């Protein structure tokens, strides 16, 4: 079995420790989701595993077999601009992929000039090589991947592609090589819903291992079987998908809070003793003072895990917010809007989604005034205070310090209850520790800059928010708090997004761009819309002749023994669940005792199997109660 091992990886950037002696193992067929707030080192870890970067020091920290292949998809793939899509996706130096590339090139030349003898000879030679290497299966798989990610014209040069198209080329490139370990950094960015659904199914059946960084929580829930969380230089592992992670993380936080409360109480007792004027005259007193200092240092002082709670006062919106009447707009003769009308009211929760390049961002640019409609009118209410979170962060002086950047907007912000909150406290609540507030913006990662940019817009206290693909750059922790903030935001919110989870949480009405100014409106969640769309497009079921089958009496009630089983089954389920809670708590207190951890994990697995059996049985019996 092929495995990759990381042992005591340490990495720093300036004064910041990214990885503090972290170790882990990636097994064959692992599906691992890597999460953490922006700046904790998710992309850095992928680069180290891919061999692009390395940890501090000369000691080797990443180990794998000599024949172990690793494929890496960066957030912005490094592609040769002079190559065609065909050359880029088949550039891996293996005999079969070389044969496929040569064959596809020969096929293209032959299709362009079928009577050219040279083209005929090249095609015949390429076809023979495909037969010799039995490369036809790879060719078929490659074409299927290219089609699913939306790449049809393989003769296009990389230089002619948009950023989203380049990302899809990079994804196809790494999937086609089928390595032992796939490292994917935000693979769902720039993919439509059908492509994401296909990718979920493809990765679920992938023969190798997977380590993926993504903000798409539905994707994590459907694909992964392990979770890695990076925080404060440490890596914590969780078994299961994103939902399992949330359950276990909540339980860990509960235990941590209990322990923290006990330490805080002890700290208060020690503080009272110190303030009573104790002098370090005896060995016993010296020991107690030392213990006080250690206890003081161990207490959490607003760590990065503290929840962000945002509550800003906003100007009340009038009845008129935004109205589009018969608006038309084209880009290079491609229709984006065709006599499109839209009324946005106070507390509107509008999700704008659909095909890439169909005009979603254009709609926001028209509403914000960045663009002017070619026909029709757009009117904005007099009470509207609009903030526009664009896909590109505004130009910021890299030498400017974070605190200064925000204080240029306001020193403090008024909350809905009339109290105020300082910019310093807001930075802490937005996952920027106090000791970083004086840092220059040049030192921030791309994701951290986006988080700071979002906070600046919210500090301006708008009553209408335009959000253009916020999930592309924000981490899950920030998104969760933003979603919670939008739930109580008293104004209107218009969001462009492909993130199904985010849309389902924040949007009540959808505007779906299908291309060529074809726009649908749907009241409900994106998951409901996609399910309905799938049902509507299904082919009609072929009529089949009825076949006589024996008539059996349908079961309508529980037998005597089943009734007895039903009476106790819920108590049995509760007992197993309590046992799992106890076992998980024991896991947290074992530290680095791997033998004890393995025994506890075995018990947890056994209890989970029993729980699944009991749930399945409960579901069956409940039909007849």
C-alpha angles and dihedrals in degrees: 000000000000116000139171119220129197116195124191097331112190125185134167134182109201107307094342121097109214099176121020106197094308121179132186144148128232112205128201111279093015113150105202127183114203116205138167138126118290112281096031092107108261095141090038090057092051091051092051092050089048091053094244093113135014140208126262119285132025097276117109113244105170118067132182138142119285092246093049112123123207125194120197130196112191124202086251108027117223102234133169104251092207095058127090121238088256093054093045099050094044098042096109109117101238125122095240096047090045088053092049092049093050091046094051091048091049091048091052092051092047092050090052094050114012095177095055106113093204090053090048092051093047091050093049091050092047092048091051090051091051089054093048093053095036088231097153094099091054090048091052092047091048092051090049091052092048091050094047094052091048103255112135108145103063093179093071115110120238089238091063095054130097121240091260093051091050089053090054091049089053091049093050090046094056096040093051092056089057096207127190090251126030116203108193123182110198095330095174095060109113094011122121122229096265092051092048091050090050092048091052090055093043094052093043088061097037113131096214132056127280134207111182135182110202142145090210103108094185087055091051091047094052101039114031132074098184133040128209118195121195117205133153093349094308131107119216122192126215127187118233136015131316094285091052089049091055092051095047094041091052090051092049091049090052092053092045090052091051092050091045091051091053092049091048091052091050089047091055090052092049091046090054090052093049092048090051086075102258113179123212093240102127133048090242092053092046090054091050092050089050090050089050091054092049092048091049091052093049096057115101112250104196099307123195090265092068111119118252113234115186123188115161127172113237137192111263116254121234124225092270113067114148129342129181116193122192092328119181128185135169134188115205091339091309109125113233101166125015114191089324119179128191134169117203115195133190113289090017113165104197123174116199114198144141140098123004113257093015095117110270095132089041089061091055091046090054093048092047092049096246087119132032121224115248090215134010130025139278117200125189123201119249093239094053117120103186129199119188120201100198128192089251119059114233117260108277127187102249090212092058116103121238096242092049092050090058098037088060085070099039141333091217138003129226118235127215092260091057097255122118134231126204125238088240092059091045090054090053092049088050090059098263107127115226094249090062098053093094093049119119116251089237088072094057123099119239091259093049090052090053091051091050091047091053091050090051091054092049092049087060085068100226123184095208121050125197110192119187112196096324092171093063093076108015122089123237094257092056092043091052092055092043089052090050091048091051091053090068099027104126095211136064125288125200113185130187108201147141092199105112095195093050093047092048090054100044108025127077096172129035132210107197120199111208097175133262091056091298104142129175128198120211132180108212141042126320090242090057091047093050091047091051092046090052091050092048093051097046114115115250113266112259115246113250130190115257115250119207112245129185113267113239126191110252116236110245107169143023122270119238092263092045090052090054089048091050092053093062105027096092091052089050091052091049091050092053092047091051089050090052091052090052093048092049090051090051089051090058092054098049095079110187097345094124094180092057091043091053092050091049092047090052090053091048091052091050092049091048090053091051090047092052090050092050092048091050090049092047090052091052096046093045090066091071101040 
